[in-house]
Amino acid sequence: MESRERKASPRRRKAASRATPGSTPGPRASPAAAKAPPRGVPEKLGDAPLRLVIVGHNPSEHAWQSGHYYSNPSNLMWRILISTGIAPPGTRGAEDDDRLPREAGVGFLDVGCGHPGTDSSSFASEVFDAWSRAFYSRLKAHMARAAASIGCTCGLCGAPRLVAFSGKRQFLELLNVGRSGRDRAKTVEFGPQSELPRGWPFPRSTEVWVCSSTSGAAAMTKEQREGPYKRLAERLAREEWPRRGPPACAAATGGAAAVAGSRAGQGREDMETQGGE
């Protein structure tokens, strides 16, 4: 008797051979779902006094994913840091931002730390009011940690020697917080700055510089882009590393104590002389 059961097609037999008994094939994971979760880009300042803190605008999506500052291949920051000598010999690139605070006294932080976005112009000026408070709090916290690490009693000896903004916009936005109309600054020159933002947390002994943007999207010549960093590197080379000696407040206290001791000794000599007369 001829069977009425149909033969399974080759396609059906192939699908059945892949399926396990009692289960149904699930949907394939999308590439986005398989991608590692974003790491974020925390401050990389360490706990000791620094020679230099490089300040960016906010982390790009690439940096947010990688967990390293200026990691986008189109960003020229690491090539510039290496070629100018700001980064020490042996530096490979963005993956070394974790060791630079310890090995070279160079730290990294963004004004908009914790707010990823590749297009910096998408962040309105109004957000900098909130950003500035969080940014200054991070700088103050590091200064306190660094001061404690060297036995500073005044709290200011933990401030970095230099702060360099990697672009004009983030410095201008901080400078204009609380200003309106004609009071707002329109631009700044590259190099050291004499006018500082309201609420700036570091003492005047910390030099503040503005350097060029290292984003590949910023239209400028090689000299325009690298020039400010070359001048910064020349200035940075004058700061010894590792930093040696006691904190400035301890040296000042020691000097005052020495002077007081000298005066006290002279007073005793005068009294002895007067007593012998």
Secondary structure, DSSP 8 states (H G I E B T S, - for coil): ---------HHHHHHHHHS-TT--------HHHHS--------B--SS--SEEEEESS--HHHHHHTSTT-STT--HHHHHHHHTSS-TT--SGGGTTTHHHHHSEEEEETTTT---S-GGGS-TTHHHHHHHHHHHHHHHHHHHHHHHTT-SSS-TTS-SEEEEESHHHHHHHHTTT--GGGS-----SEE-SS--TT--S-TTSEEEEE----TTS---HHHHHHHHHHHHHHHTTS-SS--SS-HHHHHHHHHHHHHHHHHHHHHHHHHHHHH-
